Amino acid sequence: MAETQRVALGLLLSCCAFLSACSQDDHVAEVKQVPRGAEHPNVLLIVVDDLRCSLGSYGDTTAVSPNIDALCRRGMRFDRSYVQVAACNPSRVAMMTGLRPDTSGVWRLATPFRNNVPAVTTLPEHFMAHGYHTVGRGKVYHLKFPDPQSWSEPHRVSKTPIKYWTHQQWDFLEQVRERLRGEGRPDEIIKNLRPPTTCDADVPDHLRHEGAMTNAALATLRRVAKQRQPFFMTVGYVNPHLPFNAPRKYWDLYDRDSLPEAKNPFLPDGAPRVAMNTMHELRYHCDFAEVPQPWEGELAEADRRRLVHGYLAAVSFVDAQVGRLMTEINRLGLADNTVVVFWSDHGFKLGEHGSWGKKTNYEIDTRVPLIVVDPRNQMAGQSTSALVESVDLYPTLCELAGLPVPAHVEGTSFKPLLAKPDLPWKEAVFSQFLRDLVPEHGEVRGNAVRTRRYRYVTWRVHATDELLHEELYDHAGDPQENTNVIGRPVYKDALIRLRELQQQGWRAALP
């Protein structure tokens, strides 16, 4: 069958599954049943958007995150967990399919993975095929692509009407739009402009997506807990993604004037401009419609502090929802037979390198919190510095659930680390980003290799593979990646090995 025919067939099957799910809201797919037990535990996968390691359990002394910290005390904290791409859709696709971006062809937000790999078996789809009841709640895949065939019952996002902004903020949006029209700005920019980045309205949790989503997840947990069949359940939270709209009580946990700011509010010395994101996410909002690029200037202090405050409030809001989930897991008697995984799709810059947002190959964007709780293992409160990647979650969860690992998976199960956290492990992990805003070259691809000591990045013309730039950062003396040392002779030998690793690819770095 020709490639175009395969893609068309895959799209047709996906569309049919989606229409079926929409027309039968209470539909539950027929699958073989396996008994719930120690061999086949339940799985609860908690997915968070834009969460960097701003958690008390990761050493952040400002963040208020008692529930996630408690989860850490029950399981294992991974200190060097990295995503394949620091953007929502490609990062989640890598985790949920076990495929790296070069295999799936998903580097961008707007690419449905079924267009490129229509027959791939996703993580929940694999669990469903082996007798699990699979349920998705909230933002699991990118919101536009719920992938109905992954679930035993239709994936749901909260149906509660959410009003993220006040009337005054909507009025402010219209004022900014009118001003931009008067200045002759393009209609496309004006039309897509959103209300402000922050809102601290004094509302109950359920009037925000996170609270409403938790309510739906709790109701689902109570239902599936009664089944003999084990469940694979994902709960996805949007915060701390912009806009930062946590209820006011979470803002009240912090004193804005005393919040620490980024220690490196400048571009890395010697880094190419293409390595840094353009902060377009801020520009979507009317209060930052004219924000300078990272290489053009910095935000006003009041704006910087407001954004940091909003981000931390959003972290604490999500933390409270995690607490509610775990309380219900305990109340339902599921704690002793449920594997819990807490994972973020990428990090987020809060002024680091003069920028705000993600979409780079730097440490602050590619390193994420990862916590795994397996009640069958004696690992409470442990941590590991082993290098792991998002594609590793697929095979790991399969092995923890007693399921075979599909042949297509390009990750490595880190189940052995749960028993021996200091086990020798991967030499390197791999991230990348496709930048399409480079007029003189078209699409430019950045590929990063992260070892225990170094981060090595190349930027190449995507169409021709022509090398444009190299970056090298030595974490032994520069953990914030502030200085590109690519041309220093002392790194000659290290650079030879890093270039080899990048050329040979991820298989050369396996444990």
C-alpha positions in Angstrom: 0.0 0.0 0.0 1.3 3.5 -0.9 2.3 5.8 1.9 -0.4 8.3 1.0 -3.0 5.5 1.1 -1.8 4.4 4.6 -2.0 7.9 5.9 -5.5 8.3 4.4 -6.7 5.0 5.9 -5.3 6.0 9.3 -7.1 9.3 9.2 -10.4 7.6 8.2 -10.1 5.1 11.1 -9.3 7.9 13.6 -12.3 10.0 12.3 -14.6 7.0 12.6 -13.5 6.3 16.1 -13.9 9.9 17.1 -17.5 10.2 15.6 -18.4 6.9 17.4 -17.1 8.2 20.7 -19.0 11.5 20.3 -22.3 9.8 19.4 -22.1 7.4 22.3 -21.0 9.4 25.3 -21.3 6.5 27.7 -19.7 4.0 25.4 -17.2 1.6 26.9 -15.1 -0.5 24.5 -15.3 -4.2 24.8 -11.9 -5.6 25.8 -10.8 -8.8 27.4 -10.6 -8.5 31.2 -7.6 -9.3 33.4 -7.9 -9.4 37.2 -6.7 -6.5 39.2 -3.8 -7.5 41.5 -0.1 -7.2 42.3 0.8 -8.5 38.8 -1.5 -6.0 37.0 -1.7 -2.9 39.2 -3.8 0.2 38.4 -1.9 3.1 36.8 -2.6 6.7 37.5 -0.6 9.1 35.2 -0.7 12.7 36.2 0.4 15.0 33.4 1.2 18.7 34.1 1.8 21.5 31.5 4.8 23.8 31.6 6.0 22.7 35.0 9.7 23.1 35.6 11.3 21.8 38.7 9.8 24.5 40.9 8.8 22.2 43.7 9.9 21.9 47.3 11.0 18.3 46.8 13.3 19.5 44.0 15.0 22.0 46.2 12.9 25.1 45.4 12.6 26.9 48.8 10.0 29.3 47.5 7.4 27.0 45.9 4.5 25.8 48.1 3.9 22.2 46.9 3.2 20.0 50.0 1.2 17.4 48.2 3.6 16.8 45.3 6.4 16.7 47.9 4.4 14.1 49.9 4.2 12.1 46.7 8.0 12.2 46.4 8.3 10.9 49.9 6.2 7.9 48.9 8.1 7.1 45.7 11.2 7.9 43.7 12.3 11.3 42.5 14.1 11.5 39.2 16.5 14.4 39.2 17.6 14.2 35.6 14.5 13.5 33.5 14.4 15.1 30.1 11.8 15.6 27.4 12.3 15.0 23.7 10.9 18.4 22.7 10.2 21.4 24.9 6.7 22.0 23.4 3.3 20.5 24.4 2.2 18.4 21.4 5.5 16.8 20.4 6.6 16.1 24.0 3.3 14.4 24.8 3.4 12.4 21.5 6.8 11.1 22.3 5.7 10.0 25.8 2.4 8.5 24.7 3.7 6.7 21.6 7.3 5.8 22.7 8.5 7.3 19.4 11.2 10.0 19.1 10.3 13.0 17.0 12.6 11.9 14.1 10.5 8.7 13.8 7.0 10.2 14.4 7.7 13.3 12.4 6.0 15.4 15.1 8.1 18.4 16.0 5.3 21.0 16.1 2.2 21.9 18.0 -0.1 21.6 15.0 0.8 18.1 13.8 -1.6 15.3 14.6 0.6 12.2 15.1 -1.9 9.9 13.4 -1.2 11.8 10.2 2.4 10.5 10.2 2.1 7.2 12.1 -1.5 6.1 11.8 -1.0 2.6 12.9 1.1 3.3 16.0 -0.1 1.7 19.3 -0.2 4.4 22.0 0.5 3.7 25.6 -3.2 3.6 26.8 -4.1 1.7 23.6 -1.6 -1.0 24.5 -2.9 -1.2 28.0 -6.5 -1.4 26.7 -5.5 -4.3 24.3 -4.1 -6.2 27.3 -7.3 -5.9 29.4 -7.0 -2.6 31.2 -9.8 0.0 31.3 -8.2 3.2 29.9 -9.6 6.6 30.7 -8.3 10.1 29.8 -9.3 13.2 31.7 -8.1 16.7 31.0 -5.1 17.7 28.8 -3.3 14.4 28.1 -2.5 14.6 24.4 -2.5 18.1 23.0 -6.1 19.3 23.4 -6.9 19.3 19.7 -5.9 15.6 19.3 -7.7 13.5 22.0 -7.1 10.3 19.9 -10.3 8.4 20.7 -8.9 5.0 19.9 -6.6 5.2 22.9 -9.4 5.0 25.4 -11.9 2.5 26.6 -14.4 5.3 27.1 -14.4 8.8 25.5 -11.7 11.1 26.6 -13.2 14.1 28.4 -12.1 17.7 29.1 -14.1 19.6 31.7 -17.5 20.7 30.5 -17.8 23.3 33.2 -18.0 26.8 31.7 -14.7 28.5 32.6 -14.4 32.3 32.7 -10.7 32.9 33.2 -10.8 36.7 33.2 -12.9 39.5 34.8 -15.1 41.9 33.0 -12.5 44.6 33.5 -9.8 42.5 31.9 -12.0 41.9 28.8 -12.6 45.6 28.6 -8.8 46.1 28.7 -8.4 43.7 25.9 -10.8 45.7 23.7 -8.9 48.9 24.6 -5.7 47.4 23.4 -7.3 46.1 20.2 -8.6 49.5 19.4 -5.2 51.1 20.0 -3.5 48.5 17.7 -6.2 49.1 15.0 -5.5 52.8 15.2 -1.8 52.0 14.7 -2.5 50.0 11.6 -1.5 46.6 13.1 -2.4 43.5 11.1 -5.9 42.2 11.7 -4.6 38.7 12.3 -2.6 39.9 15.3 -5.5 41.9 16.7 -8.0 39.0 16.2 -5.9 36.5 18.0 -5.0 38.7 21.0 -6.2 37.4 24.4 -7.0 39.0 27.7 -4.1 39.5 30.3 -1.6 36.8 31.3 -2.7 36.8 35.0 -6.0 36.7 36.9 -6.3 36.3 40.7 -10.1 36.3 40.9 -11.5 35.2 44.3 -13.3 32.1 43.0 -13.6 28.5 44.2 -11.4 25.8 42.6 -14.1 24.3 40.5 -14.5 27.5 38.5 -11.1 26.9 37.1 -10.1 24.1 34.7 -7.9 22.3 37.3 -10.6 22.2 39.9 -13.3 21.1 37.5 -11.0 18.5 36.0 -10.2 17.1 39.4 -13.9 16.8 40.3 -14.4 14.8 37.1 -11.4 12.6 37.8 -12.6 11.9 41.3 -16.0 10.8 40.0 -14.3 8.5 37.5 -12.0 7.0 40.2 -15.0 6.2 42.3 -16.6 4.4 39.4 -13.6 2.4 38.1 -12.5 1.5 41.6 -15.6 -0.8 41.7 -14.5 -2.7 38.6 -12.6 -6.0 38.8 -10.6 -4.9 35.7 -7.5 -2.7 36.5 -7.5 0.8 35.1 -5.0 3.0 33.3 -6.1 6.6 34.0 -4.5 9.8 33.0 -5.3 13.2 34.5 -3.9 16.3 32.7 -3.7 19.8 34.2 -3.2 22.9 32.1 -1.7 25.1 34.8 1.0 26.4 35.2 0.6 27.0 31.4 -0.4 30.6 30.6 -2.7 32.3 31.5 -1.8 32.1 35.2 -5.4 32.1 36.6 -5.3 30.3 40.0 -7.9 31.3 42.5 -6.7 34.1 44.8 -6.1 31.9 47.8 -3.1 30.4 46.0 -1.7 33.8 45.2 -2.0 34.6 48.9 0.5 31.9 49.7 3.3 34.2 48.3 4.6 37.7 49.0 5.3 39.2 45.5 7.9 41.7 46.7 10.0 39.0 48.2 9.9 36.4 45.4 13.4 35.7 43.9 14.1 36.5 40.3 16.2 34.7 37.8 19.9 34.8 38.5 20.8 34.9 34.8 18.5 37.4 33.1 20.8 37.5 30.0 21.4 35.5 26.9 24.1 32.8 27.1 27.5 34.2 26.1 28.4 33.0 22.7 25.1 31.4 21.9 23.5 31.9 18.5 20.3 33.9 18.3 18.3 30.9 16.9 18.8 29.0 20.1 16.4 31.3 22.0 12.7 31.4 21.8 10.8 34.5 20.7 8.4 34.8 23.6 5.4 34.7 21.3 3.3 33.1 24.0 3.4 36.3 26.0 2.5 38.3 22.9 -0.7 36.4 22.6 -1.9 38.4 25.6 -2.9 42.0 25.5 -0.8 43.1 28.5 2.4 41.9 26.6 1.4 42.6 23.0 4.6 44.6 22.5 7.0 42.6 24.7 10.7 42.9 23.5 12.6 39.9 22.2 15.1 38.4 24.7 17.9 40.1 22.7 16.2 43.5 22.6 15.5 44.2 26.3 13.9 43.0 29.5 10.5 43.3 31.0 9.7 45.9 33.7 10.3 44.6 37.2 6.6 44.9 38.1 5.7 42.7 35.2 8.5 40.2 36.0 7.3 39.8 39.6 3.7 39.5 38.5 4.5 36.7 36.1 6.6 34.8 38.7 3.9 35.3 41.3 1.3 34.0 38.9 3.4 31.0 37.9 4.0 29.9 41.5 0.3 30.4 42.4 -0.6 28.1 39.5 1.9 25.5 40.7 0.3 25.6 44.1 -3.1 25.3 42.6 -2.1 22.1 40.7 -0.4 20.8 43.9 -3.7 21.1 45.7 -5.4 19.0 43.0 -2.8 16.3 43.2 -3.5 16.2 47.0 -7.2 15.7 46.3 -6.4 12.9 43.8 -4.1 11.1 46.3 -6.6 11.5 49.2 -9.2 9.8 47.1 -6.8 7.0 46.1 -6.2 6.4 49.8 -9.9 6.6 50.7 -10.9 4.1 48.0 -8.3 1.6 49.2 -6.4 1.8 46.0 -3.0 3.0 47.3 -1.5 -0.4 47.8 -2.3 -1.5 44.2 -1.9 1.7 42.1 1.3 2.9 40.4 1.3 6.7 40.3 3.4 8.7 37.9 3.8 12.5 38.0 5.3 14.0 34.9 5.6 17.4 33.1 5.7 17.9 29.4 8.5 20.5 29.6 9.9 23.3 31.7 9.4 27.1 31.5 11.7 30.1 31.7 10.9 32.7 34.3 13.4 35.3 33.1 16.3 32.9 32.7 18.4 33.9 29.7 16.3 37.0 29.5 13.3 35.0 28.3 9.8 33.8 29.3 8.3 30.6 28.0 9.8 27.3 26.7 10.7 26.1 23.2 14.5 25.9 23.5 17.0 23.1 23.9 18.3 24.5 27.2 18.3 22.7 30.6 15.6 25.0 32.0 13.1 23.9 29.3 14.0 20.3 28.7 14.5 19.1 32.3 11.2 18.2 34.1 10.0 16.7 37.4 9.3 13.0 37.3 8.0 11.1 40.3 7.2 7.4 40.3 5.4 5.6 43.1 5.2 1.8 43.0 3.7 0.5 46.3 5.3 -2.9 45.7 8.8 -1.5 45.8 10.7 -0.3 48.9 11.7 3.1 47.4 9.9 5.7 49.5 11.8 9.0 49.6 14.6 7.8 47.3 16.0 9.7 44.3 18.2 8.9 41.3 20.5 11.1 39.2 20.4 8.6 36.3 19.6 10.2 32.9 16.1 9.2 31.7 13.8 10.5 28.9 10.1 10.8 28.3 10.1 8.0 25.8 11.3 5.7 28.6 7.9 6.0 30.4 6.1 3.8 27.9 8.3 0.7 28.4 8.6 1.3 32.1 4.9 1.4 32.7 4.5 -1.7 30.6 7.0 -3.6 32.8 5.5 -2.3 36.0 2.1 -3.5 34.8 3.3 -6.9 33.7 2.7 -6.2 30.0 5.0 -6.9 27.1 6.8 -3.9 25.5 5.9 -3.3 21.9 8.7 -3.5 19.4 8.2 0.0 18.1 9.1 1.7 21.4 12.3 3.7 21.3 12.7 4.2 25.0 14.4 2.1 27.7 12.5 0.9 30.8 14.0 2.4 33.9 12.3 -0.2 36.2 15.7 -1.4 37.4 16.4 2.1 38.8 13.4 1.7 41.1 15.3 -1.1 42.9 18.8 0.3 42.4 18.8 4.1 41.9 22.6 4.3 41.6 22.7 1.7 38.8 25.0 2.7 35.9 22.6 4.0 33.2 22.4 5.9 30.0 25.4 7.9 28.9 23.2 10.6 27.3 19.7 11.7 26.5 18.4 13.6 23.5 16.2 16.6 22.9 15.5 18.7 19.8 13.6 21.7 18.6 12.6 22.7 15.1 12.7 26.5 14.6 10.8 27.8 11.5 11.4 31.5 11.9 14.8 31.8 10.3 14.2 33.7 6.9 17.7 33.1 5.5 17.6 29.3 6.1 14.0 28.4 6.4 13.5 25.6 9.0 16.4 25.2 11.4 16.7 22.1 13.6 18.4 22.2 17.0 19.6 18.8 18.4 20.8 18.5 22.0 22.8 15.8 23.6 22.8 15.9 27.5 25.3 13.8 29.4 25.9 13.9 33.1 28.4 16.8 32.7 27.7 18.4 29.3 25.0 19.8 27.0 26.0 19.8 23.4 23.7 21.4 20.8 23.9 21.7 17.0 21.8 23.9 14.8 21.4 22.7 11.2 19.3 23.6 8.2 16.5 21.1 8.4 16.2 20.5 4.7 19.9 20.1 3.9 21.5 19.2 7.3 24.0 22.0 6.8 25.7 22.8 10.1 25.2 26.4 11.2 26.1 26.6 14.9 27.4 24.5 17.8 26.9 25.1 21.5 28.7 23.4 24.5 27.9 24.0 28.1 29.9 22.5 31.0 27.6 21.8 34.0 30.6 21.2 36.2 31.1 25.0 36.5 28.1 26.4 34.7 24.8 24.7 35.7 22.8 27.5 34.4 24.3 27.2 30.9 25.4 30.8 30.7 28.6 30.4 28.6 29.0 28.6 25.3 32.5 27.1 25.5 32.5 25.4 22.1 35.8 26.9 21.0 37.9 26.2 24.0 40.8 23.7 23.5 40.3 22.1 26.9 37.1 20.6 25.7 38.5 19.0 22.6 38.3 15.4 23.8 34.9 15.8 25.3 33.6 17.4 22.1 34.8 14.4 20.0 32.7 12.0 22.1 29.7 14.3 22.1 29.8 14.7 18.4 30.0 10.9 18.1 27.0 10.5 20.3 24.9 12.9 18.3 25.9 11.2 15.0 25.3 7.7 16.3 22.1 8.6 18.0 20.2 7.3 21.1 21.1 3.6 20.6 24.7 4.4 21.2 23.9 5.8 24.7 21.9 2.9 26.1 23.0 1.4 29.4 
